[in-house]
Amino acid sequence: MRITRFLAQTTLAAGVSLAGMHGAFAELPADTGIGQTTLPFPPSPHRAYMVDVEFDSFVAGRVVVVDPDQKKFLGMVSTGFAAPSTLSRDGKLLYSADLFYSRGTRGTRTDVLTAWNTSTLSPDWEVVIPSKRAESLTQRFGLGTSADDRFVYVYNFTPSTSVTVVDTQSKSVAGEIAIPGCVLNYPVGKRAFASLCGDGAIQVVRLGEDGKEASRSQSKFFEPNKEKMVERAVNVGDTYYFVTTTGTVHPVDLSGKEPKFLPTWSLLTDEEQKAGWGPGGWQLMAVAPKLNRLYVLMHDAHEPMKWEDPSPTIWAFDLKTQKKVGTLQAPGAPIWSLQATSDANPLLLGINVEGGMEIFDLKSGQHTGTMDKLHKTATQIMSH
């Protein structure tokens, strides 16, 4: 009886308290600032976009937007399952190739290309695309744009491979181009893209003004039975730099009518190779075009089946001399993916495996800080 009376009194007191709180809350004005922040345009070349696939849940992902200079979180956009993302060349849009199911994890599948405004971080428009978009960990060149932003290229895997071409002017699908035996879409100029093929070729598909295939060519690039090429290249304009798992760099200039294969070179001296060094990571390379330097994650105990593992060590190379010019070291958790900004005072940004981002000033070669707790499982960083 005493317990019942005590509960009744407690419940009555709580009810009176909540009633008072309700009255107090009702008098508070609405906060007009929530969701109203607009980021400046044009965006800073240091603004970074981290593609987080949220591997533990993997149903929906997100892109986290940060300012590495002020070490400030700027915002976030929510994307579909493991959505590849890329930035428009004019800096106005962030594209994501989203995949949704009507029942969350099952039901009718819908794929859309979403164009997010980089100032408001809200969608400007979207286009329903064929339900073929590759379902994999995101990487560069799963999604790409033509040099004039007219077309967006979406890589498909069903497991046959193809590229969906989206016209950003008409906001419609221009067509689908089969690339059997080849992967990804490396944009080339205004009306072409290349793909890396399993037989060691590089394929270039050229488009007409309608976004449909006009011609294609294949050229032998490497020997797949002798070396393992990493498809996650970096580029300066239409020159792409690929690397093998043992550290041989294969540059190719795609700006002409035919691919021009530039001399290969090694990241490693004979002594370094004997000591067990080798490249590794997910987005394991980055390039700072204004410094003409290549940055590569390196392992000091390189193993064939573990080359994608993260590392705290980054080597810097002069692309003109092809010589190693420096070493950067992350002070904490190892790094999985890299991105260098494109300006004259570039930063090197690294995704660490504990949810943070490491920041390096590339002119001084110094580590300038860590931003913690930004992501769950980010795979890629982008910048303007």
N, C-alpha and C positions, 0 to 999 in steps of 0.2 A: 504493500500500500504506500509506504513512504517513498519507494523508488518511483512508483507511478506518479505520485504527487510532485516529486522532484522533476521528472521528465516533463510534466505538464507545465510547470513553472518555467523551465528552461525553454520549452518550445514557445510559450507565450512571450518571453523576453526577447527571444530571437526574432519572432514575428514583428514585435514593436520596433526592434532595431532595424530590421530590413525595410519596414515601412518608412521609417525615417530616412534611411539611406535612399530609398526610391524617390522620395520627395526632393532630396538634395541633388541626386543625379538628374532629375527632370529639369532642374533650374540651370544646369551647365549648358553653355552654348556649344553648338557643333564645331568640331575642329576642322576648319576649311583647308588646313594645310596638308592633311593626309592624302597621299596619292596625287598631289598637285605639283610636286617638284619637277621642274624642267631643267635638264642638263644643258650646258651651253653648246652652241654650235658656231663654228666648226669644232668638233671634239679635239681635245688635246691628243697629240700623237702618242702620248704615254697612257691614255685611257686603256684599260685592259678588260677583256671579256673572257671569263673562265667557263668553259663548257663542262658542266658537272652532270655526268650520267646517273648519279646516285645509284651506284652499283648494288647496294644492299636492297633496294626496292625495285629499281629498274623499270617501273611502270611509267613514270614521268621524270623528266629531267629539268634542268634549269641552266640559265646563263647568268653568272654573277658578274656584276660590273663594278670595277674598283678604280680608284685614283692612286697609283703607286707613289706619286710624289708626296701627296699629303697623307698617304697610308689610310685612305678613307674608303669605306663602303658606299657606293653610289646608288645601287639598286639591283634589281633582279628581274628576269623574265622567265616565265614557266613554259617549258617546251614538252613535246611528246616524248615517247620512249626513245632513248639513246639518239637524240636528234642531232645530225651533223649541222654545223652552223658556219656562216661566213659573213664578212662585212662587204657592203657595196664599196666601189672604188671612190665614190663621192662622199663617203662618210655618213650619209643620211640614214642608211638602213642596215639592220642586222637581219640576215635571213636564217631561218631554221626550217629544216625539212621534217615536219612533225608526223608522228604516227599515233593514232588513237584507236581504241576499241570501244564499242558502244556499251559494254559492260565492264569497262576498266581493264580487266585482264583477259577478256574473251568477247565474243560477239562480232558484229560487223566491223571490219577494219576500214578506217578512213585515213588517207595520207593527204597532207596539205603542205604547200610551201607558204610560210608565214613571213611577211615583211614587217619587222618591228622598227618603229621610229627610234633612232638612237638618242633623241633628246627627251622624249616622253616615256620611252620604254614601254609603249603600248603598240598594238598592231595597227598598221596603216591599211593593210589589205592582205588577202590570202587567196590562193588558187588551189583547188582540189587537183591532185596529181595522181597518176596510176599507182595502185597499191603494190609497189615493187621496190620501194626504197630499201637499200641495204640495211639490215638489222645487225649492227656490229658496234664495237667501241668506236667512238668518233675520232676522226683524224682529218688532217688537212686533205683537201681535194676530194672528199666525199661530197662536197658541195663547193661550187665555184661560180664566178661571174666573168662574163666577157669584159674586155678592157674598157668598153664604153658603157657598161652596166645594162646593155640592152637585153642580154640573155643570162639566165641562171641555169647551171648544169647540175642535175641531181643524179648521183650514182645509184644504180639499181643492182640487186643481186637476188636471184630467185630459185635456183642458183645460176641460171644463165645471167650474163652481165649485159647491161645496157645503160644508156644515159637519157634521162628525160630532160628536154629543153623547154624552159619556161620563158615566154616573151613578157618582159616587164612593162612594155608599153601597152599591149592589149590585155595584159593580166590574164593570160591563157596559156595552155600547153601548146607549144608549137609542134611537138612531135617527140618520138622516141627513136633513139639510134642504137642499134645492136653493136656491141663490142665483144663478140665471143672470144673467150680465152684471154681477155685483157681486164685490167682493173683500174678504177678511179678515173678522174677527169682533171687533167692539169691544164688550166686555161692558157691559150696561146692567142695573143692579140685580140682583135675584135670579133673574129669569126672562126675560131678553131679551138680544139682541145686535143690533148694527147692522152694516151693510156699506156700503161706498162703491161706487157704481155708475157705469158708463162713460157713461151718459147724463146725468150730473150730479145724480143723485138720491142721497139717503141712505135706505137701507131698514132698517126695524126689524122683527125677527122676535120675537114673544112666545111663550113656551113654557108648557105646562102642567106640573103636578107630575110627570108621567111623562117629561118631557124632550122631548116631541113638540110640533110646531108647533101653536099655538093660534090665532094670527092674524099678519098682517103688513101693513105699510103702506109706501108710498114717498112721499117729499116732495122737491121740487126744491131742490137745495142750491147749485149753481154752474153756470156756463155752460162746458161742456167745450170748445167751439169758440173761446172767448175767453181762457181761462186754464187752465194746467196745474196741477191739484191734486196735492200730494204725499200719498200714502195713509198715510205714517208719522206719525200724529198722536200727541199726548200728551194726558193727561186729568187733571182734578181731579174725582174722583168720577165723575158721569155727564155732566160737561161736557167736551167734546172740543175741542181746538184743532188745526185743520188749517192748512196754509200753502201758498200757491202758489209756483212756482219763481221768481216775481218779487217775493215778499215780502209778499203780502196775507194776513193772518190771518183765517180763517173759524171763529169759535167756534160751537158748537151745543150746546145743553142738551137732553139726551135723557131727563131724569128724569120728564117728564110723559107724558101719553097721546099727545101729538104732539110732534115735534121743535120746539124753540124756537130759531130762528136769531138769534143775537145780532149786533150791529153789527160789520161787518168793519172792519179797520184795517191800516195799513201799518207794516212794520218800518222803512221808509226815509223820510227826508225827500226832497223833490225834489232837493236838492243831492246827497245821498248816492246817489240813484238815477242822476243824471247822471254822478257820479264813477265809476260802474261797480260799486257794491256790490250784493250779493244773497245770499240764503241758500243753503247747500249742505252736502253730506255725506250719510252713510247714515242713521243715526238722528240727524238734524240738530237735533232739539229736545229739551229737557228742561224739567221744571217742578218747582219747589220749593214745595209747597203751603203750608207754614207761613210762607214769606216772600211768597207770592203773586207769584212771579216766574217769567218765562219766559226760557229761555236758548237761543240760536240760534247755530249755526255760520254764519259769514259770510265771503264771498269779496270781495276788493277788486278783482278783475278778473273779474266774473261773466260766464260764457259759457253760452249755452243748452244746449249738448251736454255741458257739463262741470260741471253744477251739483251732481253727486254727489261731486265731488272733495273730499278732506279740506282742512282749514284750521286754522291755529293761533289764529284769532281768534274769540272768542265775545262776542256782545252780550247784555246783560241788560236785560229789560223789566219794568216794573211792570204787572201784569195789570189793576189797577184804573184807573190813569191812562193805560195803553197807551203810556207814554213810555219811552224808553231811559234807563236809570239807571246804566249802567256797561259797561266793556269788560274782558274777561279775555284774557290772552295766554299760550299755551303756549310755554315757553322753548325747546323742542326740536322734535321731529318733529310734523307737523300731525296733527290729530285727525279721526277719521272718524265716531265715534258718541259720544253723550252720555247720561248718567243723573244725575239729582239725587236725593239721599236725601230721605226724607219727614219727617224729624224737625225739631225746633225749632233744631238747630244743624247745618244741612245741609252736605253736601259735594257738589261737582260732580265727576263722574268722567268722564274722556274716554279712549277707546281711541285710542292713537296708532298710526301706520302702521308703526312699527318694532318692534312686539311688546310695547309697554309701556302703562302707564296713567298719565295725568296726574291730579293731585289738587288741587282748589281748595277753600279754606274760603270758603263763601259769605257768612258774616257779615262777615268782614274783607275779602273780595274778593281774597285773596292765593293765589298758587300755593304749595302747601305741600310738593310733592315729586313725584317720578316713580318708579314701580315698573317696572323694566326686565325684559325677557325673560319675560313671563308667557304669551304666546300666539303663535301663528303668524299666523292671520288671523281675529281676533275681529271680530264684526259688531255685537254688542249687549252692553250691561251691564244687569244687574238688581240691585235692592236691595229690602229689606223695607219 
